[in-house]
Amino acid sequence: DTAVSQTPKYLVTQMGNDKSIKCEQNLGHDTMYWYKQDSKKFLKIMFSYNNKELIINETVPNRFSPKSPDKAHLNLHINSLELGDSAVYFCASSRSGNQPQHFGDGTRLSIL
Amino acid sequence: ELKVEQNPLFLSMQEGKNYTIYCNYSTTSDRLYWYRQDPGKSLESLFVLLSNGAVKQEGRLMASLDTKARLSTLHITAAVHDLSATYFCAGDMRFGAGTRLTVKP
C-alpha cells in the first residue's frame, strides 16, 4: 500500500505548456508539502499545507499554484513551463508541521 | 530562516571503515532529521533528534544532536556497500545539500 503517491512519475513537455502533478496520502497526516529537487540534488521547500490551509509559500514564481481539495490531497499546477522548471518534484506528508516526513516517489519533470 | 550546512558533500570510503558526516544549522530548531536517498529514489526518514544530547542508533548508523553547538552528526561504523546513498539532514523543512556516500569494497 503506497503511503504517499504522486502522478505522473515522469512528465516530458514543451516550454510554455501548463501541467499538473497530483499527490495523495493515505496516512491520515494533516500536513503536506511540495519540494523541488534540482539536478545537484538540492531540496527546496515550495509549499506546505496544514488541514487544507496554506502555511508556507516560499519564494516560488506565481506560475506554480498548489491546491488542496482535502487534507489527503495536495496537487501542484504549473503554468507556462520554463526550462528552469526541469527538476524532480517531491510531495511529502507528516503528522504535523514538525514530524518526520513521508515522501512520494517524485515526479521527474523535463522541459524540452 | 533556518540554514543547514552539511559536510562533506562527497564521501568515498572503504568497507569496514568509520566516518562521520557533520550538519551545522544556523538557528534554534525544535528537532533535527536525517534522511536517506538512494539514486533515483524517494527519501526515507532515518532519525528524529528531539533534544540536546539525543543519540539514536540503527544498525551501523548513529545520529547525535548538540543544540548548544547547533551541530548534528551521523556516524557510520564499519561501512558496508549497502550504505551507499545520499544522506540529508533537515530542520524546519530546510534541507542540507546532502552528503553523497560511496562505500567501496
Backbone of each chain as ProteinMPNN parsed JSONL, in Angstrom:
{"seq_chain_A": "DTAVSQTPKYLVTQMGNDKSIKCEQNLGHDTMYWYKQDSKKFLKIMFSYNNKELIINETVPNRFSPKSPDKAHLNLHINSLELGDSAVYFCASSRSGNQPQHFGDGTRLSIL", "coords_chain_A": {"N_chain_A": [[0.849, -1.209, 0.0], [0.723, 2.024, -1.038], [1.988, 4.877, 0.592], [2.381, 7.675, 0.211], [1.47, 8.903, -2.756], [2.296, 9.913, -6.01], [1.363, 11.319, -9.106], [1.933, 12.271, -12.497], [4.69, 9.876, -12.772], [6.714, 10.48, -14.497], [7.159, 13.334, -16.531], [7.16, 14.824, -19.51], [7.432, 17.64, -21.419], [6.679, 20.571, -23.393], [8.172, 23.851, -23.451], [6.239, 26.515, -22.169], [3.874, 25.173, -21.928], [1.096, 24.071, -19.812], [0.896, 22.201, -16.844], [-0.083, 19.596, -14.523], [0.567, 18.082, -11.346], [-0.3, 15.388, -9.333], [-0.972, 14.541, -5.911], [-1.42, 12.24, -3.318], [-2.101, 11.139, -0.033], [-2.351, 8.394, 2.207], [-2.056, 8.209, 4.9], [-3.284, 9.508, 6.907], [-2.267, 11.902, 7.675], [-1.954, 15.413, 8.542], [-0.535, 17.426, 7.405], [0.939, 18.556, 4.437], [3.36, 18.718, 1.752], [5.236, 20.336, -0.856], [8.226, 19.815, -2.584], [11.102, 20.875, -4.431], [13.6, 19.259, -6.22], [16.682, 19.84, -7.473], [19.065, 19.404, -10.207], [21.438, 19.047, -8.891], [20.741, 17.74, -6.679], [19.795, 19.278, -4.635], [17.385, 20.093, -2.243], [14.441, 21.955, -2.044], [12.005, 23.576, -0.16], [8.759, 24.258, -1.315], [5.949, 24.66, -0.938], [3.722, 24.393, 1.874], [1.028, 22.785, 3.389], [-1.456, 22.744, 5.87], [-4.048, 20.896, 7.071], [-5.571, 21.601, 4.766], [-5.006, 24.272, 4.563], [-2.899, 26.867, 3.443], [0.327, 27.159, 4.683], [3.004, 27.624, 4.321], [4.628, 29.421, 1.865], [7.021, 29.551, -0.166], [9.57, 31.521, -1.824], [8.44, 31.306, -4.679], [7.792, 31.237, -8.136], [4.73, 32.754, -9.271], [3.592, 31.209, -11.17], [3.359, 28.723, -10.263], [0.922, 26.909, -8.674], [-0.498, 25.64, -5.856], [-3.018, 23.268, -4.841], [-5.334, 22.185, -2.491], [-7.707, 20.03, -2.128], [-8.699, 18.454, -0.092], [-7.523, 17.172, 3.076], [-6.0, 15.005, 2.433], [-4.991, 15.277, -0.064], [-2.798, 17.036, -2.207], [-2.292, 19.002, -4.799], [-0.302, 20.125, -7.569], [-0.144, 22.745, -9.75], [1.271, 23.952, -12.709], [1.898, 26.716, -14.598], [2.716, 27.916, -17.895], [5.29, 26.651, -18.484], [8.831, 26.644, -17.927], [12.283, 26.297, -18.993], [13.91, 26.169, -16.719], [12.301, 24.96, -14.89], [12.637, 22.302, -14.97], [13.145, 19.465, -13.102], [13.052, 17.288, -10.206], [10.076, 16.778, -8.588], [8.922, 16.514, -5.373], [6.379, 15.248, -3.363], [5.292, 15.324, 0.005], [4.295, 14.178, 3.293], [3.264, 14.722, 6.698], [2.608, 14.076, 10.2], [2.222, 16.362, 11.706], [3.301, 19.785, 11.636], [5.92, 19.421, 12.384], [7.092, 16.841, 12.313], [8.591, 13.685, 11.305], [8.853, 13.437, 7.778], [7.027, 11.783, 5.204], [7.833, 10.746, 2.073], [6.751, 10.975, -1.346], [7.333, 9.158, -4.444], [8.325, 10.917, -6.243], [8.162, 13.194, -9.049], [9.441, 13.346, -12.136], [10.173, 16.039, -13.97], [10.604, 17.163, -17.18], [11.551, 19.653, -19.342], [11.242, 20.501, -22.667]], "CA_chain_A": [[0.0, 0.0, 0.0], [1.545, 3.23, -1.153], [1.603, 5.836, 1.61], [2.286, 8.956, -0.484], [1.566, 8.574, -4.169], [2.318, 11.055, -6.919], [1.227, 11.002, -10.519], [2.634, 11.107, -13.047], [6.062, 9.661, -12.333], [7.523, 11.224, -15.461], [6.388, 14.325, -17.282], [8.005, 15.474, -20.514], [6.543, 18.574, -22.084], [7.373, 21.688, -24.045], [8.11, 25.175, -22.824], [5.017, 27.268, -22.382], [2.685, 24.369, -21.6], [0.609, 24.014, -18.426], [0.785, 20.807, -16.401], [-0.4, 19.371, -13.112], [1.05, 16.883, -10.668], [-1.232, 15.065, -8.251], [-0.395, 13.858, -4.758], [-2.395, 11.746, -2.355], [-1.518, 10.341, 1.053], [-3.343, 7.596, 2.938], [-1.503, 8.022, 6.237], [-4.049, 10.286, 7.878], [-1.494, 13.079, 8.08], [-2.667, 16.657, 8.286], [0.344, 18.406, 6.764], [1.51, 18.089, 3.171], [4.429, 19.596, 1.275], [5.878, 20.165, -2.158], [9.638, 20.173, -2.663], [11.755, 20.779, -5.737], [14.972, 18.794, -6.131], [17.341, 20.177, -8.73], [19.999, 18.407, -10.762], [22.511, 18.827, -7.923], [20.107, 17.045, -5.55], [19.409, 20.202, -3.58], [15.945, 20.053, -1.977], [13.935, 23.238, -1.559], [10.572, 23.601, 0.135], [7.982, 25.198, -2.122], [4.688, 24.939, -0.253], [3.29, 23.49, 2.912], [-0.379, 22.934, 3.736], [-1.912, 22.048, 7.068], [-5.511, 20.81, 7.023], [-6.013, 22.299, 3.553], [-4.667, 25.706, 4.59], [-1.517, 27.163, 3.083], [1.09, 27.725, 5.792], [4.291, 28.105, 3.818], [4.702, 29.679, 0.43], [8.36, 30.107, -0.332], [9.723, 32.39, -2.986], [8.191, 30.463, -5.837], [7.033, 32.026, -9.131], [3.289, 32.525, -9.148], [3.156, 30.22, -12.162], [3.116, 27.492, -9.501], [-0.225, 27.087, -7.783], [-0.928, 24.42, -5.186], [-4.431, 23.2, -4.468], [-5.576, 21.099, -1.556], [-9.158, 19.858, -2.019], [-8.924, 17.903, 1.243], [-6.2, 17.073, 3.707], [-5.276, 13.855, 1.888], [-4.542, 15.598, -1.41], [-2.177, 18.331, -2.487], [-1.891, 18.987, -6.203], [0.54, 21.256, -7.978], [-0.362, 23.137, -11.138], [2.335, 24.846, -13.175], [1.572, 27.398, -15.861], [3.785, 28.491, -18.733], [6.523, 25.985, -18.053], [10.102, 27.169, -18.411], [13.372, 25.319, -18.939], [14.403, 26.081, -15.341], [11.387, 24.167, -14.05], [13.055, 20.901, -15.038], [13.585, 19.028, -11.775], [12.182, 16.265, -9.625], [9.178, 17.382, -7.603], [8.506, 15.541, -4.365], [5.311, 15.517, -2.409], [5.546, 14.669, 1.29], [3.288, 14.457, 4.312], [3.677, 14.424, 8.068], [1.502, 14.123, 11.152], [2.023, 17.775, 11.993], [4.325, 20.549, 10.934], [7.287, 19.176, 12.834], [7.284, 15.403, 12.468], [9.272, 13.159, 10.115], [8.024, 13.475, 6.578], [6.987, 10.634, 4.312], [7.939, 11.292, 0.725], [6.344, 10.224, -2.521], [8.438, 8.695, -5.288], [8.819, 12.017, -7.067], [7.757, 13.359, -10.448], [10.574, 13.915, -12.886], [9.652, 16.95, -14.99], [11.604, 17.571, -18.175], [11.01, 20.651, -20.274], [12.002, 20.478, -23.928]], "C_chain_A": [[0.876, 1.247, 0.0], [1.064, 4.268, -0.163], [1.398, 7.231, 1.003], [2.489, 8.655, -1.965], [1.439, 9.821, -5.019], [2.09, 10.538, -8.327], [1.286, 12.291, -11.33], [4.038, 10.959, -12.469], [7.038, 10.424, -13.234], [6.61, 12.167, -16.231], [7.362, 15.029, -18.223], [7.092, 16.364, -21.329], [7.346, 19.743, -22.649], [7.23, 22.955, -23.227], [6.792, 25.837, -23.147], [3.746, 26.504, -22.055], [2.315, 24.505, -20.127], [0.448, 22.539, -18.045], [0.452, 20.751, -14.918], [0.219, 18.079, -12.62], [0.112, 16.642, -9.482], [-0.51, 14.323, -7.136], [-1.501, 13.473, -3.795], [-1.666, 10.965, -1.271], [-2.636, 9.635, 1.825], [-2.893, 7.312, 4.368], [-2.304, 8.743, 7.319], [-3.313, 11.504, 8.379], [-2.276, 14.347, 7.774], [-1.807, 17.731, 7.637], [0.958, 17.791, 5.515], [2.42, 19.15, 2.594], [4.721, 19.32, -0.199], [7.307, 20.656, -2.053], [10.087, 20.083, -4.114], [13.183, 20.312, -5.498], [15.643, 19.016, -7.48], [18.368, 19.118, -9.121], [21.17, 18.131, -9.832], [21.988, 18.192, -6.634], [19.728, 17.978, -4.41], [17.887, 20.249, -3.463], [15.486, 21.383, -1.416], [12.439, 23.142, -1.335], [9.893, 24.637, -0.754], [6.744, 25.636, -1.356], [4.48, 23.931, 0.866], [1.841, 23.815, 3.248], [-0.65, 22.147, 5.005], [-3.429, 22.068, 7.078], [-6.1, 21.704, 5.932], [-5.675, 23.786, 3.53], [-3.19, 25.897, 4.287], [-0.8, 27.764, 4.275], [2.478, 28.183, 5.378], [4.194, 28.267, 2.315], [6.033, 30.368, 0.206], [8.409, 30.989, -1.576], [9.668, 31.539, -4.244], [7.433, 31.314, -6.844], [5.544, 31.737, -9.038], [2.722, 31.697, -10.294], [2.852, 28.877, -11.486], [1.939, 27.733, -8.561], [-0.626, 25.744, -7.179], [-2.427, 24.472, -4.921], [-4.631, 21.984, -3.592], [-7.078, 20.938, -1.378], [-9.577, 19.243, -0.685], [-7.552, 17.571, 1.821], [-5.4, 15.868, 3.233], [-4.677, 14.127, 0.51], [-3.901, 16.976, -1.472], [-1.631, 18.264, -3.907], [-1.083, 20.24, -6.522], [0.304, 21.533, -9.452], [0.716, 24.14, -11.532], [1.938, 25.417, -14.528], [2.83, 27.823, -16.593], [5.161, 27.939, -18.357], [7.752, 26.565, -18.733], [11.182, 26.098, -18.249], [13.859, 25.095, -17.505], [13.496, 25.309, -14.401], [11.736, 22.687, -14.09], [13.682, 20.498, -13.717], [12.761, 17.805, -11.395], [11.37, 16.945, -8.531], [8.685, 16.277, -6.667], [7.361, 16.093, -3.54], [5.659, 14.77, -1.127], [4.397, 14.972, 2.239], [3.863, 14.134, 5.675], [2.472, 14.608, 8.984], [1.19, 15.553, 11.578], [3.176, 18.503, 11.353], [5.743, 20.218, 11.341], [7.507, 17.714, 13.196], [8.006, 14.883, 11.233], [8.324, 13.12, 8.927], [8.14, 12.17, 5.806], [6.905, 11.184, 2.896], [7.323, 10.362, -0.311], [7.567, 9.859, -3.348], [8.996, 9.779, -6.197], [8.224, 12.008, -8.46], [8.906, 14.043, -11.166], [10.019, 14.72, -14.049], [10.783, 17.39, -15.905], [10.948, 18.5, -19.179], [11.892, 20.67, -21.52], [12.07, 21.867, -24.542]], "O_chain_A": [[1.66, 1.481, 0.92], [-0.136, 4.526, -0.073], [0.381, 7.881, 1.244], [3.56, 8.205, -2.372], [0.585, 10.674, -4.777], [2.56, 9.461, -8.694], [0.743, 13.308, -10.9], [4.511, 11.841, -11.751], [8.055, 10.942, -12.773], [5.461, 11.848, -16.537], [8.268, 15.737, -17.784], [6.089, 15.9, -21.872], [8.545, 19.869, -22.401], [6.306, 23.111, -22.43], [6.289, 25.733, -24.265], [2.674, 27.093, -21.919], [3.102, 24.983, -19.309], [-0.07, 21.737, -18.823], [0.668, 21.703, -14.168], [0.376, 17.115, -13.369], [-0.221, 17.561, -8.734], [0.437, 13.575, -7.379], [-2.395, 14.264, -3.495], [-0.727, 10.221, -1.555], [-3.707, 10.194, 2.061], [-3.288, 6.314, 4.971], [-2.024, 8.597, 8.509], [-3.689, 12.084, 9.398], [-3.132, 14.376, 6.889], [-2.292, 18.825, 7.35], [1.435, 16.656, 5.533], [2.281, 20.334, 2.899], [4.483, 18.224, -0.708], [7.584, 21.733, -1.525], [9.535, 19.326, -4.912], [13.899, 20.885, -4.677], [15.229, 18.456, -8.495], [18.517, 18.089, -8.461], [21.831, 17.1, -9.959], [22.698, 18.118, -5.631], [19.374, 17.513, -3.326], [17.186, 20.424, -4.46], [16.05, 21.889, -0.446], [11.696, 22.688, -2.205], [10.39, 25.75, -0.923], [6.516, 26.828, -1.149], [4.972, 22.803, 0.829], [1.472, 24.982, 3.375], [-0.146, 21.039, 5.193], [-4.036, 23.139, 7.091], [-7.03, 22.472, 6.181], [-6.02, 24.485, 2.577], [-2.338, 25.178, 4.809], [-1.253, 28.766, 4.829], [3.062, 29.049, 6.029], [3.741, 27.376, 1.597], [6.167, 31.582, 0.361], [7.412, 31.168, -2.276], [10.687, 31.117, -4.79], [6.519, 32.044, -6.461], [5.141, 30.608, -8.759], [1.51, 31.503, -10.381], [2.182, 28.016, -12.056], [1.964, 28.658, -7.75], [-1.039, 24.828, -7.891], [-3.025, 25.541, -4.794], [-4.161, 20.89, -3.906], [-7.674, 21.638, -0.559], [-10.685, 19.486, -0.206], [-6.539, 17.678, 1.13], [-4.232, 15.726, 3.596], [-3.938, 13.299, -0.022], [-4.386, 17.941, -0.881], [-0.65, 17.573, -4.185], [-1.173, 21.261, -5.839], [0.522, 20.667, -10.3], [1.031, 25.061, -10.777], [1.678, 24.679, -15.478], [3.874, 28.058, -15.984], [6.063, 28.679, -17.965], [7.74, 26.922, -19.911], [11.031, 25.141, -17.49], [14.182, 23.97, -17.122], [13.861, 25.032, -13.258], [11.185, 21.901, -13.32], [14.643, 21.12, -13.265], [11.899, 17.35, -12.147], [11.925, 17.609, -7.654], [8.122, 15.269, -7.092], [7.377, 17.238, -3.088], [6.258, 13.696, -1.178], [3.623, 15.904, 2.019], [4.823, 13.373, 5.797], [1.463, 15.204, 8.607], [0.03, 15.909, 11.786], [3.952, 17.908, 10.605], [6.688, 20.687, 10.705], [8.044, 17.398, 14.258], [8.034, 15.565, 10.209], [7.141, 12.806, 9.066], [9.197, 11.541, 5.759], [6.025, 11.98, 2.569], [7.364, 9.139, -0.18], [8.695, 10.208, -2.998], [10.023, 9.583, -6.847], [7.834, 10.964, -8.984], [9.286, 15.168, -10.842], [9.465, 14.161, -14.996], [11.793, 17.926, -15.45], [9.926, 18.173, -19.783], [13.11, 20.832, -21.442], [12.667, 22.044, -25.604]]}, "seq_chain_B": "ELKVEQNPLFLSMQEGKNYTIYCNYSTTSDRLYWYRQDPGKSLESLFVLLSNGAVKQEGRLMASLDTKARLSTLHITAAVHDLSATYFCAGDMRFGAGTRLTVKP", "coords_chain_B": {"N_chain_B": [[15.104, 32.401, 8.994], [15.916, 29.029, 8.93], [19.151, 27.809, 8.273], [20.949, 25.16, 6.83], [23.873, 23.344, 6.907], [25.9, 20.918, 5.479], [28.67, 18.728, 5.783], [31.143, 16.311, 4.843], [30.381, 17.027, 1.336], [30.738, 15.085, -0.482], [31.672, 11.751, -0.083], [33.865, 9.191, -0.08], [34.429, 6.0, 0.862], [36.062, 3.115, 2.29], [34.896, -0.218, 2.63], [34.227, -1.354, 5.898], [35.41, 0.734, 7.239], [35.208, 3.631, 9.446], [33.284, 6.644, 9.664], [32.291, 10.133, 9.874], [29.545, 12.267, 9.293], [28.836, 15.7, 9.166], [26.546, 18.146, 10.383], [25.649, 21.371, 10.442], [23.582, 23.909, 11.799], [21.739, 26.992, 11.551], [20.017, 28.461, 13.296], [17.995, 28.157, 16.272], [16.351, 25.066, 16.409], [13.49, 23.008, 16.725], [13.763, 20.302, 16.343], [15.801, 17.857, 14.692], [16.398, 16.225, 11.643], [17.353, 13.215, 9.954], [17.714, 11.952, 6.706], [17.652, 9.447, 4.159], [18.565, 8.979, 0.764], [18.372, 6.958, -1.988], [19.877, 6.542, -5.241], [17.88, 7.989, -7.727], [15.598, 7.53, -6.314], [13.062, 7.866, -3.693], [12.959, 9.819, -0.603], [13.897, 8.606, 2.576], [13.001, 8.505, 5.932], [15.357, 8.521, 8.539], [16.263, 9.22, 11.203], [14.968, 11.034, 14.013], [15.823, 13.716, 15.958], [15.379, 14.982, 19.078], [16.18, 16.519, 21.274], [18.758, 18.232, 23.179], [21.766, 16.454, 23.275], [20.638, 14.136, 22.433], [20.772, 10.847, 21.19], [20.653, 8.49, 18.64], [20.439, 5.216, 17.339], [20.744, 2.983, 14.61], [21.399, 0.043, 13.377], [24.364, 0.269, 11.596], [24.493, 2.976, 11.703], [24.628, 5.984, 13.547], [23.146, 8.713, 15.071], [23.508, 11.999, 16.406], [22.83, 14.86, 18.533], [23.714, 18.146, 19.255], [22.558, 20.791, 20.657], [23.533, 23.158, 21.642], [25.884, 23.672, 20.308], [24.76, 23.73, 17.892], [24.818, 21.51, 16.154], [24.674, 18.481, 14.429], [25.503, 15.041, 14.124], [26.195, 12.293, 11.967], [27.174, 9.185, 12.351], [29.051, 6.643, 10.895], [29.582, 3.292, 11.187], [31.921, 0.774, 10.526], [31.542, 0.563, 7.625], [29.413, -0.648, 4.997], [28.709, -1.773, 1.634], [25.99, -1.44, 1.083], [25.254, 0.856, 2.376], [25.757, 2.948, 0.716], [24.595, 5.921, -0.534], [22.716, 9.03, -0.649], [22.803, 11.249, 2.027], [20.783, 13.289, 3.963], [20.528, 16.03, 6.181], [18.044, 17.787, 8.041], [15.914, 20.49, 9.095], [12.994, 22.148, 10.232], [11.815, 22.041, 7.656], [13.905, 22.759, 6.021], [16.577, 21.725, 4.111], [19.855, 20.272, 4.228], [22.607, 20.261, 1.852], [23.125, 17.68, 1.28], [24.996, 14.618, 1.615], [26.895, 12.738, -0.398], [27.448, 9.495, -0.238], [29.749, 6.991, -0.94], [30.5, 3.67, -0.72], [33.193, 1.626, -0.976], [34.363, -1.619, -1.991]], "CA_chain_B": [[15.018, 31.135, 8.264], [16.977, 28.088, 9.293], [20.078, 27.373, 7.219], [21.541, 23.878, 7.204], [25.08, 23.063, 6.126], [26.459, 19.591, 5.698], [29.968, 18.381, 5.188], [31.468, 16.682, 3.479], [29.323, 16.838, 0.355], [31.041, 13.811, -1.133], [32.465, 10.91, 0.81], [34.141, 7.872, -0.614], [35.109, 5.269, 1.922], [36.187, 1.677, 2.068], [34.131, -1.081, 3.531], [34.866, -1.638, 7.176], [35.91, 1.951, 7.891], [34.257, 4.503, 10.154], [33.352, 8.052, 9.278], [31.222, 10.973, 10.431], [29.011, 13.378, 8.495], [28.506, 16.793, 10.071], [25.44, 19.004, 9.979], [25.526, 22.593, 11.245], [22.393, 24.68, 11.468], [22.0, 28.4, 11.887], [19.216, 28.988, 14.401], [17.39, 27.108, 17.104], [15.339, 24.249, 15.752], [12.886, 22.067, 17.673], [14.251, 18.964, 16.106], [16.679, 17.686, 13.538], [16.078, 14.952, 10.99], [18.249, 12.655, 8.956], [17.035, 11.176, 5.677], [18.496, 8.768, 3.188], [18.007, 8.899, -0.582], [19.092, 6.142, -2.951], [19.818, 7.187, -6.569], [16.629, 7.884, -8.47], [14.507, 7.098, -5.413], [12.485, 8.82, -2.757], [13.69, 9.999, 0.647], [13.426, 7.764, 3.676], [13.378, 9.065, 7.229], [16.229, 7.655, 9.337], [16.276, 9.588, 12.618], [14.493, 12.326, 14.502], [16.554, 14.045, 17.191], [14.449, 15.928, 19.685], [16.685, 17.372, 22.348], [20.199, 18.279, 23.315], [22.351, 15.215, 23.759], [19.927, 12.967, 21.901], [21.551, 9.912, 20.369], [19.846, 7.381, 18.141], [21.236, 4.276, 16.559], [20.051, 1.973, 13.828], [22.409, -0.707, 12.642], [25.692, 0.876, 11.55], [24.342, 4.424, 11.728], [24.287, 6.595, 14.816], [22.982, 10.158, 14.934], [23.509, 12.714, 17.683], [22.457, 16.267, 18.425], [24.232, 19.088, 20.244], [21.835, 22.025, 20.334], [24.346, 24.336, 22.016], [26.809, 23.88, 19.191], [23.943, 23.674, 16.655], [25.534, 20.509, 15.368], [24.27, 17.087, 14.478], [26.44, 14.183, 13.406], [25.761, 10.955, 11.567], [28.394, 8.382, 12.384], [28.937, 5.364, 10.189], [30.521, 2.318, 11.758], [32.209, -0.418, 9.705], [30.675, 0.765, 6.451], [29.187, -1.704, 4.01], [28.299, -1.203, 0.347], [24.553, -1.102, 1.121], [25.059, 2.199, 2.937], [25.969, 3.938, -0.346], [23.369, 6.697, -0.748], [22.885, 10.43, -0.243], [22.235, 11.482, 3.348], [20.406, 14.678, 4.189], [19.967, 16.468, 7.453], [16.996, 18.777, 7.795], [15.167, 21.035, 10.215], [12.026, 23.15, 9.783], [11.625, 21.908, 6.2], [15.113, 23.193, 5.303], [17.473, 20.592, 3.964], [21.232, 20.476, 3.825], [22.867, 19.942, 0.446], [23.273, 16.23, 1.132], [26.322, 14.018, 1.547], [26.816, 11.565, -1.276], [28.358, 8.491, 0.306], [30.037, 5.797, -1.738], [31.301, 2.7, 0.031], [33.85, 0.752, -1.946], [34.858, -2.867, -1.398]], "C_chain_B": [[16.218, 30.264, 8.623], [17.846, 27.778, 8.072], [20.802, 26.126, 7.721], [22.732, 23.61, 6.296], [25.642, 21.696, 6.493], [27.873, 19.54, 5.145], [30.431, 17.037, 5.707], [30.279, 16.503, 2.54], [29.509, 15.523, -0.4], [31.969, 13.025, -0.2], [32.618, 9.546, 0.177], [34.932, 7.121, 0.449], [35.133, 3.775, 1.618], [35.312, 0.927, 3.048], [34.935, -1.32, 4.8], [35.363, -0.423, 7.926], [34.785, 2.716, 8.57], [34.397, 5.923, 9.628], [32.16, 8.794, 9.859], [30.85, 12.063, 9.439], [28.529, 14.436, 9.474], [27.403, 17.664, 9.488], [25.349, 20.179, 10.943], [24.271, 23.333, 10.83], [22.442, 26.031, 12.154], [21.221, 28.924, 13.081], [18.591, 27.836, 15.163], [16.306, 26.37, 16.324], [14.814, 23.246, 16.762], [13.464, 20.678, 17.551], [15.012, 18.912, 14.801], [16.416, 16.294, 12.969], [17.247, 14.516, 10.112], [17.426, 11.777, 8.015], [18.085, 10.525, 4.793], [17.783, 8.775, 1.835], [18.918, 8.041, -1.441], [18.921, 6.781, -4.33], [18.489, 6.937, -7.268], [15.424, 7.509, -7.619], [14.011, 8.232, -4.532], [13.388, 8.983, -1.525], [13.042, 9.153, 1.739], [13.91, 8.373, 4.986], [14.218, 8.055, 8.009], [16.079, 7.953, 10.836], [15.579, 10.926, 12.828], [15.192, 12.575, 15.823], [15.838, 15.21, 17.838], [15.078, 16.89, 20.673], [18.202, 17.295, 22.425], [20.728, 16.97, 23.898], [21.679, 13.963, 23.226], [20.871, 12.152, 21.022], [20.612, 8.8, 19.93], [20.708, 6.511, 17.252], [20.349, 3.301, 15.834], [21.108, 1.273, 13.005], [23.766, -0.019, 12.73], [25.662, 2.403, 11.584], [23.955, 4.895, 13.114], [24.242, 8.104, 14.636], [22.955, 10.792, 16.312], [23.213, 14.183, 17.443], [23.052, 17.046, 19.579], [23.608, 20.435, 19.926], [22.634, 23.271, 20.691], [25.315, 24.68, 20.898], [26.07, 23.974, 17.86], [24.585, 22.709, 15.665], [24.882, 19.143, 15.551], [25.294, 16.277, 13.695], [25.759, 12.871, 13.056], [27.03, 10.125, 11.429], [28.131, 7.029, 11.742], [30.013, 4.44, 10.738], [30.662, 1.125, 10.83], [31.332, -0.435, 8.462], [30.591, -0.475, 5.563], [28.61, -1.053, 2.757], [26.844, -0.725, 0.363], [24.28, 0.279, 1.7], [25.29, 3.298, 1.9], [24.64, 4.606, -0.677], [23.724, 8.156, -0.495], [22.144, 10.629, 1.068], [22.003, 12.972, 3.535], [20.091, 14.894, 5.661], [19.005, 17.606, 7.16], [16.4, 19.242, 9.107], [14.214, 22.066, 9.663], [11.862, 23.186, 8.266], [12.794, 22.426, 5.38], [16.093, 22.036, 5.314], [18.897, 21.061, 3.704], [21.41, 20.016, 2.383], [23.022, 18.442, 0.21], [24.728, 15.802, 1.096], [26.205, 12.748, 0.727], [27.89, 10.581, -0.844], [28.5, 7.323, -0.648], [30.938, 4.901, -0.912], [31.863, 1.692, -0.955], [34.385, -0.502, -1.259], [36.358, -2.807, -1.168]], "O_chain_B": [[17.366, 30.709, 8.616], [17.337, 27.518, 6.982], [21.21, 26.049, 8.88], [22.615, 23.645, 5.071], [25.829, 21.373, 7.666], [28.214, 20.218, 4.176], [30.158, 16.663, 6.847], [29.278, 15.891, 2.916], [28.547, 14.932, -0.891], [32.91, 13.566, 0.381], [31.641, 8.839, -0.069], [35.993, 7.576, 0.877], [34.352, 3.257, 0.821], [35.035, 1.395, 4.153], [36.156, -1.468, 4.769], [35.704, -0.514, 9.105], [33.601, 2.494, 8.318], [35.473, 6.348, 9.206], [31.167, 8.197, 10.275], [31.711, 12.696, 8.829], [27.896, 14.122, 10.483], [27.33, 17.89, 8.28], [25.015, 20.007, 12.115], [23.932, 23.38, 9.647], [23.089, 26.203, 13.187], [21.734, 29.767, 13.816], [18.656, 26.683, 14.738], [15.461, 26.981, 15.669], [15.575, 22.695, 17.557], [13.631, 19.968, 18.543], [14.892, 19.782, 13.939], [16.237, 15.324, 13.706], [18.013, 15.335, 9.605], [16.581, 10.987, 8.437], [19.226, 10.976, 4.693], [16.567, 8.602, 1.759], [20.097, 8.352, -1.607], [17.937, 7.482, -4.569], [18.038, 5.797, -7.379], [14.354, 7.206, -8.147], [14.467, 9.373, -4.612], [14.445, 8.359, -1.429], [11.821, 9.01, 1.809], [15.084, 8.713, 5.128], [13.849, 6.887, 8.13], [15.804, 7.056, 11.633], [15.591, 11.811, 11.972], [15.154, 11.728, 16.715], [15.7, 16.282, 17.248], [14.548, 17.981, 20.887], [18.837, 16.426, 21.829], [20.203, 16.453, 24.884], [22.104, 12.849, 23.533], [21.648, 12.688, 20.233], [19.872, 8.239, 20.738], [21.577, 6.988, 16.521], [19.334, 2.846, 16.362], [21.648, 1.837, 12.053], [24.258, 0.246, 13.826], [26.709, 3.044, 11.501], [23.093, 4.315, 13.775], [25.182, 8.704, 14.114], [22.447, 10.205, 17.268], [23.324, 14.689, 16.326], [22.915, 16.659, 20.739], [24.071, 21.143, 19.032], [22.427, 24.33, 20.098], [25.531, 25.851, 20.588], [26.673, 24.261, 16.826], [24.851, 23.046, 14.511], [24.582, 18.715, 16.666], [25.879, 16.762, 12.727], [24.864, 12.407, 13.762], [27.84, 10.33, 10.525], [27.126, 6.371, 12.012], [31.198, 4.773, 10.747], [29.671, 0.536, 10.397], [30.499, -1.322, 8.275], [31.551, -1.229, 5.405], [28.091, 0.062, 2.801], [26.509, 0.276, -0.271], [23.185, 0.815, 1.531], [25.039, 4.469, 2.185], [23.677, 3.937, -1.054], [24.865, 8.487, -0.172], [20.99, 10.223, 1.204], [22.886, 13.798, 3.304], [19.468, 14.05, 6.306], [19.138, 18.302, 6.154], [16.376, 18.51, 10.097], [14.559, 22.791, 8.73], [11.78, 24.261, 7.672], [12.687, 22.525, 4.158], [16.398, 21.452, 6.353], [19.129, 22.086, 3.063], [20.496, 19.459, 1.774], [23.047, 17.991, -0.935], [25.589, 16.533, 0.605], [25.509, 11.806, 1.105], [29.082, 10.804, -1.054], [27.514, 6.744, -1.104], [32.004, 5.318, -0.46], [31.13, 1.005, -1.665], [34.804, -0.46, -0.102], [36.947, -3.77, -0.676]]}, "name": "protein", "num_of_chains": 2, "seq": "DTAVSQTPKYLVTQMGNDKSIKCEQNLGHDTMYWYKQDSKKFLKIMFSYNNKELIINETVPNRFSPKSPDKAHLNLHINSLELGDSAVYFCASSRSGNQPQHFGDGTRLSILELKVEQNPLFLSMQEGKNYTIYCNYSTTSDRLYWYRQDPGKSLESLFVLLSNGAVKQEGRLMASLDTKARLSTLHITAAVHDLSATYFCAGDMRFGAGTRLTVKP"}
